[in-house]
Amino acid sequence: MQVFANVATQPERKTSKSTGKHYYEFRVAESQRGVDAQPTWYTCRVMKEAKPELDKGDFVKVTGKLKADFYLSREGKPTGTLLIIAFEASKIARPQALSVAEEG
């Protein structure tokens, strides 16, 4: 799956409890063209030792496998998140809108 989205949280280094390997995790918000009142939120896990060159607010392309991650919240309620196990997460240039001079 491929997602074009805005990075919403700073990538954070974490360690897998089962394997002991390090990975980076961050949240992204994908919205459709125009103003999207309710973007789709994903948690991205980049399974690499090297820190991704991403910052909060960057427009990125994320490629990976989509999974649904279910767990109990702190209040004990079942909840879940859309999780992308990413093998690529790279910053891309945001498409620029046409100016009035270019349109006419």
Steps between C-alpha positions, in 0.01 A plus 500: 500500500609857438391806696573867432456682829624760748721394790306582818749390768879503519647153418583322826749214543351190662613145574305186412411300812513170310818542292690781675549680165459876468248675277354849459133581546297810413144600408385634164174656379384437144239731352339506159518791257353821627410550861440165667326548834584144613840373385596133529757445775772234489777395734817431297779268613820528301687178572853641459777592740567833324282793605273614216576852379148618584358775717153587620316680217693335212301368203603136452448189291474186714512154340439185697255242629173611661388326819230562757653517850249427779572551870341603831510870581617634837134503604474129412287554188579312176636739236718487193707688247599465135866400496735515202807278526709722272797405290516854358409838648640794307441873494363633171435846366143616548328574166462873449164652406480686170528874536240732344756608232563139392127421475406791278 
